[in-house]
C-alpha cells in the first residue's frame, strides 16, 4: 500500500532512474514498488528526499490506519 509508483510518476522518473539513485537494481526497486519487498529506514529517507515528501505520505499511513481500525472495530472502511 505504498505510493512509490505515484510519486515516481509525478517526478517523471523511470523505475531504472530511481533504482540507480538508490544504488539498487531495477528489479529490486520493482519489488519495493509492488510491496513484494520491504523498505528499510535508509531507503525511506532516500525516497522522501528524492520525491520531496514525508514518510507518512510515502507509506500512506493514513490508509493503513483506516484498514487496521476497521479490522479492530469490525466496521467497513469509510473513504
NUKOLBA-637509 format. One record per atom (N, C-alpha, C, CB): residue number from 1; residue in one letter; y, z, x. Coordinates in pm, 1 decimal, always signed. Atoms other than C-alpha are relative to their C-alpha. Glycine has a CB too. Layout:
BEGIN
+-----+---+----------+----------+----------+
!   k ! r !       c2 !       c3 !       c1 !
+-----+---+----------+----------+----------+
! NUM ! A !        Y !        Z !        X !
...
+-----+---+----------+----------+----------+
***
This chain:
BEGIN
+-----+---+----------+----------+----------+
!   k ! r !       c2 !       c3 !       c1 !
+-----+---+----------+----------+----------+
!   1 ! X !   -119.4 !     +0.0 !    +81.6 !
!   1 ! X !     +0.0 !     +0.0 !     +0.0 !
!   1 ! X !   +126.1 !     +0.0 !    +86.2 !
!   1 ! X !     -0.3 !   +119.9 !    -92.9 !
!   2 ! X !   -120.6 !     +7.1 !    -82.7 !
!   2 ! X !   +236.4 !    -61.3 !   +286.7 !
!   2 ! X !    +78.6 !   -126.0 !    -34.0 !
!   2 ! X !    -36.0 !     +2.2 !   +150.7 !
!   3 ! X !    -88.8 !   +112.4 !    +30.1 !
!   3 ! X !   +522.1 !   -308.7 !   +276.0 !
!   3 ! X !    +26.2 !    -85.5 !   +123.3 !
!   3 ! X !   +132.0 !    +50.8 !    -56.6 !
!   4 ! X !    -19.2 !    +74.5 !   -123.7 !
!   4 ! X !   +473.0 !   -472.1 !   +614.7 !
!   4 ! X !    +31.8 !   -147.4 !    -25.9 !
!   4 ! X !   -123.8 !    +11.6 !    +86.9 !
!   5 ! X !    -20.7 !   +142.6 !    +26.0 !
!   5 ! X !   +447.9 !   -824.2 !   +477.9 !
!   5 ! X !   +138.5 !    -25.2 !    -60.2 !
!   5 ! X !   -109.4 !    -53.6 !    -94.3 !
!   6 ! X !   -130.1 !    +15.2 !    +66.3 !
!   6 ! X !   +753.3 !   -780.8 !   +255.7 !
!   6 ! X !   +114.5 !    +10.6 !   +101.8 !
!   6 ! X !    +17.0 !   +107.1 !   -110.9 !
!   7 ! X !   -105.1 !    -16.9 !   -100.2 !
!   7 ! X !   +969.6 !   -651.3 !   +542.4 !
!   7 ! X !     -2.0 !   -112.1 !   +103.3 !
!   7 ! X !    -14.8 !   +134.7 !    +69.6 !
!   8 ! X !    +13.0 !   +107.5 !    -99.2 !
!   8 ! X !   +834.8 !   -912.1 !   +786.2 !
!   8 ! X !    +60.6 !   -129.2 !    -53.9 !
!   8 ! X !   -148.6 !    -22.1 !    +37.8 !
!   9 ! X !    -51.8 !   +123.8 !    +59.0 !
!   9 ! X !   +914.9 !  -1197.9 !   +549.6 !
!   9 ! X !   +151.4 !     +5.7 !    -19.9 !
!   9 ! X !    -68.7 !    -27.4 !   -133.7 !
!  10 ! X !   -146.3 !    -14.0 !    +13.6 !
!  10 ! X !  +1266.1 !  -1060.9 !   +482.3 !
!  10 ! X !    +71.2 !    -29.5 !   +131.7 !
!  10 ! X !    +36.2 !   +141.9 !    -47.9 !
!  11 ! X !    -57.8 !    +25.4 !   -132.9 !
!  11 ! X !  +1330.2 !  -1081.6 !   +857.2 !
!  11 ! X !    -28.4 !   -142.1 !    +49.2 !
!  11 ! X !    -54.6 !   +101.0 !   +100.9 !
!  12 ! X !    +32.4 !   +136.5 !    -39.0 !
!  12 ! X !  +1189.0 !  -1434.9 !   +870.3 !
!  12 ! X !    -93.1 !     -7.0 !   +120.3 !
!  12 ! X !   +126.1 !    -75.4 !    +29.9 !
!  13 ! X !    +90.8 !     -5.2 !   -114.8 !
!  13 ! X !   +918.8 !  -1337.5 !  +1119.2 !
!  13 ! X !   -142.5 !    -35.7 !    -40.7 !
!  13 ! X !     +2.8 !   +139.1 !    +64.0 !
!  14 ! X !   +141.8 !    +26.5 !    +22.2 !
!  14 ! X !   +561.5 !  -1453.9 !  +1150.6 !
!  14 ! X !    -80.5 !   +122.8 !    +42.2 !
!  14 ! X !    -46.4 !   -126.8 !    +78.3 !
!  15 ! X !    +87.6 !   -107.4 !    -45.6 !
!  15 ! X !   +268.0 !  -1219.2 !  +1199.3 !
!  15 ! X !     -7.5 !     -1.0 !   +152.5 !
!  15 ! X !   -141.3 !    -14.2 !    -61.8 !
!  16 ! X !     +7.6 !    +12.5 !   -146.1 !
!  16 ! X !   +246.4 !  -1350.2 !  +1555.0 !
!  16 ! X !   +124.9 !    +58.1 !    +67.3 !
!  16 ! X !    -17.6 !   -147.7 !    +40.0 !
!  17 ! X !   -125.1 !    -53.8 !    -54.2 !
!  17 ! X !   +614.6 !  -1263.1 !  +1617.2 !
!  17 ! X !     -3.0 !   +153.1 !     +4.5 !
!  17 ! X !   +119.7 !    -47.9 !    -84.1 !
!  18 ! X !     +3.1 !   -146.1 !     +8.0 !
!  18 ! X !   +568.2 !   -903.3 !  +1501.2 !
!  18 ! X !   -106.9 !    +55.1 !    +93.9 !
!  18 ! X !    -26.4 !    +46.6 !   -145.3 !
!  19 ! X !   +109.0 !    -45.2 !    -87.4 !
!  19 ! X !   +237.2 !   -865.7 !  +1684.2 !
!  19 ! X !    +43.7 !     -0.9 !   +146.0 !
!  19 ! X !   -124.4 !    -88.9 !    -18.5 !
!  20 ! X !    -46.4 !    +10.2 !   -138.2 !
!  20 ! X !   +396.7 !   -981.8 !  +2009.6 !
!  20 ! X !    +97.7 !   +112.8 !    +32.7 !
!  20 ! X !    +66.3 !   -136.6 !    +24.4 !
!  21 ! X !    -96.3 !   -108.3 !    -18.4 !
!  21 ! X !   +681.7 !   -731.5 !  +1968.4 !
!  21 ! X !    -71.2 !   +134.6 !    +15.9 !
!  21 ! X !    +97.5 !     +5.3 !   -118.6 !
!  22 ! X !    +74.1 !   -125.7 !     -1.9 !
!  22 ! X !   +424.9 !   -454.9 !  +1915.0 !
!  22 ! X !   -108.3 !     +4.0 !   +107.2 !
!  22 ! X !    -61.9 !    +24.1 !   -134.4 !
!  23 ! X !   +104.0 !    +10.7 !   -101.7 !
!  23 ! X !   +200.3 !   -571.4 !  +2200.3 !
!  23 ! X !   -140.3 !     +7.5 !    -61.4 !
!  23 ! X !    +17.4 !   +110.2 !   +104.3 !
!  24 ! X !   +128.1 !     +8.3 !    +70.0 !
!  24 ! X !    -85.8 !   -643.3 !  +1957.7 !
!  24 ! X !    -39.7 !   -146.6 !    -11.7 !
!  24 ! X !     +7.9 !    +67.1 !   -141.0 !
!  25 ! X !    +40.1 !   +135.9 !    +32.9 !
!  25 ! X !   -292.2 !   -949.6 !  +1883.3 !
!  25 ! X !    +42.7 !    -27.7 !   -144.5 !
!  25 ! X !   -154.9 !    -20.2 !    +19.3 !
!  26 ! X !    -34.9 !    +36.1 !   +137.4 !
!  26 ! X !   -206.8 !  -1139.1 !  +1565.0 !
!  26 ! X !   -105.9 !    +55.3 !    -95.3 !
!  26 ! X !    +12.7 !   -154.6 !    -15.5 !
!  27 ! X !   +108.9 !    -52.1 !    +83.9 !
!  27 ! X !   -548.1 !  -1032.6 !  +1427.5 !
!  27 ! X !    +14.9 !   +150.6 !    -23.4 !
!  27 ! X !   -136.5 !    -29.6 !    +65.2 !
!  28 ! X !    -21.5 !   -144.4 !    +15.4 !
!  28 ! X !   -471.4 !   -665.0 !  +1492.2 !
!  28 ! X !   +114.4 !    +27.3 !    -97.5 !
!  28 ! X !    +29.9 !    +65.5 !   +136.7 !
!  29 ! X !   -111.7 !    -18.7 !    +92.7 !
!  29 ! X !   -137.6 !   -697.6 !  +1313.9 !
!  29 ! X !    -41.1 !    -36.3 !   -142.3 !
!  29 ! X !   +120.8 !    -84.8 !    +43.4 !
!  30 ! X !    +47.3 !    +41.7 !   +132.5 !
!  30 ! X !   -302.2 !   -881.9 !  +1023.1 !
!  30 ! X !    -75.3 !   +115.4 !    -66.4 !
!  30 ! X !    -91.3 !   -125.9 !    +10.8 !
!  31 ! X !    +75.4 !   -113.2 !    +54.1 !
!  31 ! X !   -536.8 !   -584.4 !   +978.5 !
!  31 ! X !    +94.1 !   +111.9 !    -46.9 !
!  31 ! X !    -98.1 !    +54.0 !   +105.9 !
!  32 ! X !    -97.8 !   -100.6 !    +41.6 !
!  32 ! X !   -237.8 !   -348.8 !   +963.6 !
!  32 ! X !    +67.7 !    -41.8 !   -130.3 !
!  32 ! X !   +105.4 !    +22.0 !   +110.5 !
!  33 ! X !    -70.1 !    +51.0 !   +117.7 !
!  33 ! X !    -64.2 !   -568.5 !   +708.7 !
!  33 ! X !    -88.7 !     +3.7 !   -124.3 !
!  33 ! X !    +48.3 !   -142.5 !    +25.2 !
!  34 ! X !    +95.3 !     -0.2 !   +111.7 !
!  34 ! X !   -377.4 !   -579.5 !   +491.4 !
!  34 ! X !    -55.0 !   +139.0 !    -31.1 !
!  34 ! X !   -114.9 !    -93.6 !    +30.5 !
!  35 ! X !    +47.6 !   -137.9 !    +16.4 !
!  35 ! X !   -427.6 !   -200.0 !   +510.5 !
!  35 ! X !   -146.9 !    +17.1 !    +37.5 !
!  35 ! X !    +20.7 !    +44.7 !   -143.0 !
!  36 ! X !   +137.1 !    -12.0 !    -50.2 !
!  36 ! X !   -757.7 !   -251.0 !   +692.6 !
!  36 ! X !     -5.0 !    +84.2 !   +126.2 !
!  36 ! X !    -59.3 !   -138.1 !    +27.2 !
!  37 ! X !    -14.7 !    -83.6 !   -118.4 !
!  37 ! X !   -631.7 !    -51.3 !   +988.5 !
!  37 ! X !   +121.9 !    +88.7 !    -21.6 !
!  37 ! X !    +14.1 !    -86.6 !   +130.7 !
!  38 ! X !   -109.5 !    -94.2 !    +19.3 !
!  38 ! X !   -402.8 !   +249.8 !  +1008.3 !
!  38 ! X !   +104.2 !    -12.3 !   +110.4 !
!  38 ! X !    -53.4 !   +142.2 !     -5.5 !
!  39 ! X !   -110.0 !     -3.1 !    -96.2 !
!  39 ! X !    -64.3 !   +257.9 !  +1176.8 !
!  39 ! X !     +2.5 !   +135.1 !    +69.8 !
!  39 ! X !   +135.6 !    -27.9 !    -69.8 !
!  40 ! X !    -22.0 !   -127.3 !    -67.2 !
!  40 ! X !    -13.3 !   +519.7 !  +1444.0 !
!  40 ! X !   +150.3 !    +28.4 !     -0.7 !
!  40 ! X !    -57.1 !     -1.9 !   +146.5 !
!  41 ! X !   -139.8 !    -41.6 !     +4.4 !
!  41 ! X !   +314.8 !   +707.7 !  +1482.0 !
!  41 ! X !    +90.3 !    -93.6 !    +78.5 !
!  41 ! X !    +14.0 !   +140.6 !    +53.3 !
!  42 ! X !    -79.8 !    +89.2 !    -83.4 !
!  42 ! X !   +442.3 !   +486.9 !  +1762.1 !
!  42 ! X !    +21.7 !   -135.2 !    -69.9 !
!  42 ! X !    -68.5 !    -20.6 !   +136.7 !
!  43 ! X !    -10.8 !   +128.0 !    +70.4 !
!  43 ! X !   +371.6 !   +171.2 !  +1559.7 !
!  43 ! X !    +95.2 !    +10.5 !   -119.0 !
!  43 ! X !   -138.5 !    -46.9 !    -47.2 !
!  44 ! X !    -91.1 !    -20.1 !   +113.2 !
!  44 ! X !   +553.6 !   +313.6 !  +1257.6 !
!  44 ! X !   +144.8 !     -5.5 !    +48.2 !
!  44 ! X !    -28.7 !   +135.5 !    -70.6 !
!  45 ! X !   -136.8 !     -0.1 !    -51.7 !
!  45 ! X !   +863.8 !   +378.9 !  +1467.1 !
!  45 ! X !    +41.8 !   -137.3 !    +52.8 !
!  45 ! X !    +13.7 !   +103.9 !   +110.4 !
!  46 ! X !    -30.9 !   +135.9 !    -46.9 !
!  46 ! X !   +844.4 !    +34.6 !  +1631.0 !
!  46 ! X !    +36.9 !    -89.7 !   -117.7 !
!  46 ! X !   -120.2 !    -59.9 !    +77.3 !
!  47 ! X !    -23.6 !    +85.2 !   +116.1 !
!  47 ! X !   +825.0 !   -134.0 !  +1292.0 !
!  47 ! X !   +128.4 !    +37.2 !    -72.8 !
!  47 ! X !   -117.4 !     +8.5 !    -95.4 !
!  48 ! X !   -124.0 !    -43.1 !    +65.6 !
!  48 ! X !  +1105.9 !    +75.4 !  +1142.7 !
!  48 ! X !   +121.6 !    -51.3 !    +77.3 !
!  48 ! X !     +5.0 !   +154.5 !    -11.5 !
!  49 ! X !   -109.7 !    +50.9 !    -81.9 !
!  49 ! X !  +1328.6 !    -22.6 !  +1433.1 !
!  49 ! X !    +14.3 !   -151.6 !    -18.8 !
!  49 ! X !    -23.3 !    +34.2 !   +149.2 !
!  50 ! X !     -0.8 !   +144.9 !    +15.6 !
!  50 ! X !  +1230.7 !   -389.9 !  +1401.5 !
!  50 ! X !    +51.9 !    -42.3 !   -138.1 !
!  50 ! X !   -140.3 !    -55.5 !    +22.3 !
!  51 ! X !    -34.7 !    +37.3 !   +136.8 !
!  51 ! X !  +1271.7 !   -401.4 !  +1022.8 !
!  51 ! X !   +122.9 !    +72.9 !    -53.1 !
!  51 ! X !   -116.5 !    +26.6 !    -90.4 !
!  52 ! X !   -118.0 !    -76.0 !    +39.5 !
!  52 ! X !  +1569.5 !   -162.9 !  +1010.9 !
!  52 ! X !    -23.5 !    +73.0 !   -132.7 !
!  52 ! X !   +121.6 !    -92.8 !    -11.1 !
!  53 ! X !    +35.4 !    -75.3 !   +120.3 !
!  53 ! X !  +1407.5 !    +69.2 !   +756.7 !
!  53 ! X !    -48.1 !   +139.0 !    +39.4 !
!  53 ! X !   -108.9 !    -74.2 !    -82.2 !
!  54 ! X !    +53.1 !   -133.3 !    -24.9 !
!  54 ! X !  +1282.0 !   +425.2 !   +722.7 !
!  54 ! X !   -152.5 !     -2.6 !    -15.1 !
!  54 ! X !    +63.5 !   +103.8 !    -97.0 !
!  55 ! X !   +145.2 !     -8.2 !    +21.4 !
!  55 ! X !   +915.5 !   +531.0 !   +741.4 !
!  55 ! X !    -35.5 !     +8.9 !   -148.4 !
!  55 ! X !    -57.2 !   +120.9 !    +73.8 !
!  56 ! X !    +26.7 !     -9.2 !   +143.9 !
!  56 ! X !   +933.7 !   +620.3 !   +372.0 !
!  56 ! X !     +4.1 !   -136.9 !    -66.4 !
!  56 ! X !   +101.0 !    +93.0 !    -66.8 !
!  57 ! X !    -10.7 !   +134.7 !    +57.5 !
!  57 ! X !  +1046.2 !   +267.6 !   +286.0 !
!  57 ! X !   -115.9 !    -87.4 !    +46.4 !
!  57 ! X !   +134.4 !    -65.2 !    +38.7 !
!  58 ! X !   +105.1 !    +84.0 !    -56.8 !
!  58 ! X !   +794.7 !   +102.1 !   +517.3 !
!  58 ! X !   -136.6 !    +30.1 !    -61.1 !
!  58 ! X !     -5.7 !    +18.8 !   +150.7 !
!  59 ! X !   +132.6 !    -40.9 !    +46.6 !
!  59 ! X !   +494.4 !   +300.2 !   +395.8 !
!  59 ! X !     -6.2 !    +21.6 !   -150.1 !
!  59 ! X !    -42.1 !   +125.9 !    +70.0 !
!  60 ! X !     -7.4 !     -7.5 !   +146.7 !
!  60 ! X !   +606.8 !   +310.8 !    +31.5 !
!  60 ! X !    -54.5 !   +132.7 !    -52.7 !
!  60 ! X !    -77.5 !   -116.3 !    -62.9 !
!  61 ! X !    +47.4 !   -132.2 !    +38.8 !
!  61 ! X !   +555.2 !   +685.7 !     -2.5 !
!  61 ! X !    +24.0 !    +29.9 !   -147.1 !
!  61 ! X !    +66.6 !   +105.1 !    +84.3 !
!  62 ! X !    -29.4 !    -25.1 !   +141.2 !
!  62 ! X !   +714.5 !   +684.4 !   -348.2 !
!  62 ! X !   -116.3 !    -46.7 !    -88.0 !
!  62 ! X !   +130.9 !    -71.3 !    -41.7 !
!  63 ! X !   +113.0 !    +51.4 !    +76.9 !
!  63 ! X !   +432.6 !   +467.4 !   -484.9 !
!  63 ! X !   -124.2 !    +84.4 !    +24.2 !
!  63 ! X !    -27.6 !   -146.4 !    +35.9 !
!  64 ! X !   +115.2 !    -84.9 !    -31.7 !
!  64 ! X !   +167.7 !   +673.9 !   -302.6 !
!  64 ! X !     +8.6 !   +131.0 !    -77.9 !
!  64 ! X !     -7.4 !    +28.1 !   +152.5 !
!  65 ! X !    -18.9 !   -126.0 !    +69.9 !
!  65 ! X !   +312.5 !   +990.7 !   -453.5 !
!  65 ! X !    -30.3 !    -15.5 !   -148.9 !
!  65 ! X !   +142.8 !    +51.1 !    +20.2 !
!  66 ! X !    +24.8 !    +22.7 !   +142.5 !
!  66 ! X !   +305.8 !   +846.0 !   -805.5 !
!  66 ! X !   -149.5 !    -12.7 !    -28.3 !
!  66 ! X !    +73.4 !   -126.1 !    -47.7 !
!  67 ! X !   +144.1 !    +19.0 !    +18.7 !
!  67 ! X !    -59.5 !   +742.4 !   -767.6 !
!  67 ! X !    -72.2 !   +133.7 !    +12.5 !
!  67 ! X !    -55.9 !   -101.5 !   +103.0 !
!  68 ! X !    +64.3 !   -130.2 !    -21.0 !
!  68 ! X !   -162.1 !  +1081.9 !   -631.6 !
!  68 ! X !    +27.3 !    +93.2 !   -117.2 !
!  68 ! X !    +49.1 !    +64.1 !   +130.8 !
!  69 ! X !    -35.2 !    -89.3 !   +109.9 !
!  69 ! X !    +25.5 !  +1270.2 !   -901.1 !
!  69 ! X !    -63.8 !    -43.6 !   -131.6 !
!  69 ! X !   +151.0 !     +6.3 !    -15.5 !
!  70 ! X !    +64.2 !    +44.7 !   +123.7 !
!  70 ! X !   -116.9 !  +1052.3 !  -1177.8 !
!  70 ! X !   -147.0 !    +40.7 !     -0.1 !
!  70 ! X !    +13.7 !   -153.4 !    -16.5 !
!  71 ! X !   +138.9 !    -45.6 !     -9.9 !
!  71 ! X !   -466.1 !  +1139.1 !  -1049.7 !
!  71 ! X !     -9.1 !   +150.2 !    -25.3 !
!  71 ! X !    -58.5 !    -34.3 !   +138.4 !
!  72 ! X !     -0.9 !   -145.4 !    +15.0 !
!  72 ! X !   -380.5 !  +1509.0 !  -1033.5 !
!  72 ! X !    +24.6 !    +38.3 !   -145.8 !
!  72 ! X !   +107.4 !    +63.2 !    +91.1 !
!  73 ! X !    -36.8 !    -31.7 !   +137.4 !
!  73 ! X !   -224.7 !  +1512.3 !  -1378.2 !
!  73 ! X !    -83.9 !    -75.3 !   -102.6 !
!  73 ! X !   +145.4 !    -30.4 !    -21.9 !
!  74 ! X !    +84.3 !    +81.7 !    +86.9 !
!  74 ! X !   -476.6 !  +1264.1 !  -1517.8 !
!  74 ! X !    +81.9 !    -73.9 !   -105.1 !
!  74 ! X !   -104.8 !    +86.8 !    -67.9 !
!  75 ! X !    -88.5 !    +77.9 !    +86.3 !
!  75 ! X !   -195.1 !  +1053.2 !  -1660.6 !
!  75 ! X !    +15.9 !   -138.8 !    +58.5 !
!  75 ! X !   +138.0 !    +68.9 !    -16.3 !
!  76 ! X !    -24.6 !   +133.9 !    -54.3 !
!  76 ! X !   -130.0 !   +680.3 !  -1631.1 !
!  76 ! X !   +130.6 !     -5.0 !    +77.6 !
!  76 ! X !     +2.3 !   -103.6 !   -112.4 !
!  77 ! X !   -120.5 !    +17.0 !    -81.0 !
!  77 ! X !   +129.0 !   +566.4 !  -1379.1 !
!  77 ! X !   +108.7 !    -64.1 !    -82.5 !
!  77 ! X !    -28.8 !    -84.1 !   +124.9 !
!  78 ! X !   -115.1 !    +56.5 !    +68.2 !
!  78 ! X !   +473.0 !   +504.9 !  -1525.1 !
!  78 ! X !    +87.3 !    -65.5 !   +104.3 !
!  78 ! X !    +78.4 !   +107.9 !    -79.9 !
!  79 ! X !    -84.0 !    +72.6 !    -95.5 !
!  79 ! X !   +683.6 !   +244.2 !  -1349.9 !
!  79 ! X !   +145.5 !    +18.5 !    -28.9 !
!  79 ! X !    -32.9 !   -146.4 !     -0.8 !
+-----+---+----------+----------+----------+
***
